């Protein structure tokens, strides 16, 4: 109730507004009368009973099988109240935005409001490019990028596109930068994607939360405990 002050709605949780009425009754001449009244706005949380998590795999030969353990670990660690979906992306041996955007559109369209997305490795920048160029059909409450390579100055190159340009686009700003929490995770001993890429993302998305760890490699062999805590905190 916050001492009778309106509670501001959170961007991470759906809600409806209502009021709570308080009355003071006094009895005079065997008759009850209203002596005072107060109406206090309250917020009722409408967080879904089951939160959907879309896990987007990385790329390369055998990537779906390799990331399956990450998805399974996330599913076990989150427990009841969360549903982790792990679709297989097409042409994982040679992943490109053009080959994946159709499947991304289908998966995003199927998500309920209040869902979250976790993207591993190259799945991260491909998702970011999609968010910069397409209107997401449902409200996603948070985005989580695990060991994501950075495309652009200082990072990797791919088809002439770079993250620095994407984050300036109006669609990206409205769907990511200003509307929902964004998290990045990277291990210093990642031998696939250089740890320095994490700093490049921080430079482009200063409002994002970055998590750096010493060990775990590209596949986060030491677990996803911090990711789990962040998901549950949203």
N, C-alpha and C positions, 0 to 999 in steps of 0.2 A: 504493500500500500504506500510505502515511501512517505509517511507523515502527511497524508492527505494530498500530496502533489501528484499530478499526472505522471504516469510511467511512460517514457518514450518507447515506441516500438523498436525492436531490434531488427536489423537488416537480415539477420541469420535465421529468424524464426517467424513463421506466420502467426498472426494473432488477430483477435477480434476485440473490440472495445465494448465496455459495458459500464454500469455505474453501481455503486453500493450506497444505499440510503441509510442514514443513521438518524434516529429520532429520540428525543427526550420527552417522556410522558410524565405529567404530574396529575395528582388526583385532588380535585377541589369539589367540595359539596357532593361527594359520592359520584363525581363524573371525571373521567379521564380526559385530559386535554394535552394537545401537543404544545410543548414549551419551546422546543428548538428542533431544527432539522439541518442535516448536512448531506450533500451529494458529493461523493468522491469517485472520480473516474478510476477505473481499474482496467488492467490488461490481462486477458486470458490467453495463455499460450495454446497454440494450435499445432505444435510440432507433431508431425506424423508418427503413428505408432511404430512404424518401421521406416528407417531412413535408408534410401537406396544409395549405394556407392558404386559408381561406374569406374572400373579399373581398366585403364588403357595400357596395353602392353608396349614394350620397346620393339625395336626392329633388328633385323639380322637373322641369319640362319639359326633356327632353333629357339628364337626369342620367346615364342608363346609358351613352349615347354619350360624354358628357364624362368619366366616370370610367373608361371603357375604357382610356384612355391610362395612367391611374394603375395599373390592374391589369397592363397590358402592361409598364410600366416595372418594376414589382415583380417580375414573372415573369422578365424579362431579367436584372435585377440579382441576384436570388437564385441563378439558375443551377441546375445539376444538384443533385438531392437535395430539391427543393421542387416541389410542384405547386400552382399558384394556381388556385382555382376562382372563377369570377365569374358567378353566376347573375343573371338579370334579375328584379328585384322587381316585383310587380304595382302598377298605379296609381301610377306614379312621379310623375305630374303633381300628385297630391294624396296624399302618403304619410301613412298613419296606422298606429298600432300594430295596430288591428283588421284592417286590410287586409294587413299584412305578417306577422303572427304565424304564420299557417299555413305560409307559405313558409319562414320561419325555422325552424320546427319540422322541416320536411322536410329542410332543408339540414344542420341540426345533427345530426339522426339519422343522416345518411349519413357523417358524419365519423368517421375512425378515432381511436383513442386517441393522444394526442400531437400532435393538430392545433392550429392557432392561428387566431385570427380577427382580421382587420383591417376596421374599419368607418369609412367616410368620411362626414362631414357628418351629416345627420339619421339616417343608418343607425346612428350611434353611440348616441344616446339611445333609439332604438327597440330596439336590442339590449339595452341596459341594463334597459329595462323588461321585456323578455322574461326576462332572467336573474333579475329580482326576483320574477317571478310563475310561472315554469315551472321544472321540474327538468330540467337539461340531461342528455341520455341518455348522453353520453360525456365522458371527461375532456379538457378543453381546457387546454393548457399555458400559454397566454398570450393576453392581449387587447390590441389596439392600436387607439386611437381617433385619427383624423386630422381636424382641423378640426371637432370635434364641437360643436354648439350645446348650451347648457345650458338646461334647462327648469326653472323655479322662480324663487324670489326672486333678483332681480338679473339674471336672464336672460330667456328667452322664456317665453311661456305657451302651453299646448296642452291642451285638454280637462280642465283642472283638475288634472293630475298634475304632480309635480315630482320632480327627482332627489333632493333632500334627504330626501323620504319614502321613496323606493325603496331607498336605500342602507341604511336601517335595518331592512329586512325580513329575516327569518331566512334565507330562500332566497338572497337576494342576498349576504348576509354569507358564507354557507357556500360559495357558488359563485364568488365574486369576491374579496371583501375579504381572506379568510383563506387562500385556497388557490392563488392563481396570480398572477404578476406582471402588472401593468396599466400601460400606457403611454399618454400623451396627447401629441399634437403640434399646434402651432398657430403660424401666421405672424402677425407683428405687422401686416402690410399686408393681411390678409384683409378684403375689403370685403363679404363675405357674412355671415360669423359674426364678431362682435366678438372681438378678442383677449382681452378681459376674461373671457370665458367659460372660458378655460383656468384662471384663478385660482379660479373658482367650483368647478370640478371638483377642484382641489387641496384646497380647503377641505373638501369632502365626502369625498374619498378621499386622506387625507394620506399613505398608504403608496404611492400611485401615483407613477410616475416621469413628470415633465412635461418636455417638450422645447419650448423657445421659439426661434423663428427670426425674423430681420428681414425676409426677402424670400421670395416664392414664392406669395403670394396664397392663395385658397381651394383651388386645384387643385394646389398645391405644384409650381409650374412649374420650380423650381430642382432638382427631383429628390427622391428618397426615400432618400438614402444613409444617414441616421441610422436610419431605420426598418429598413432592410436589416441594418445592423450589430446592432441590438437583437434582431431576429428570430434572427439567427445566434448570438447570445450566449446565447439561452435553452436 
